[in-house]
Amino acid sequence: MSYWAQLDKNNKVLQVTVGDDDLEDAFQWLVENHGGVWKVMPEDNYGGIGWTYIDNLGFHAPQPFESWTLNGLIWEAPEQKPDGDFYWNETELAWMPVDVS
């Protein structure tokens, strides 16, 4: 089974579909029936609608916060997350402890 992503002109994923393992036949069917640009998703790098494809790297999720930067395919906060239960506060640009009381 193979997974395919249809991309827009900015390489954002518009839709995802499943095909058989014959990649050439699956690609031909997708183009003939849906048009556009399609990329097969590797087993270790699935994407979803709204994700972005980067040539020679793969798919990455949408940017979670404006302050985060992309490192390869992973979004990173401006500072490293401390050990324990913390959430990112974009207003403070800091990790905040989760209140579990």
Secondary structure, 3 states (H helix, E strand, C coil): CEEEEEECCCCEEEEEEEECCCHHHHHHHHHHHHCCEEEEECCCCCCCCCCEEECCCEEECCCCCCCCEEECCEEECCCCCCCCCEEEECCCCEEEECCCC
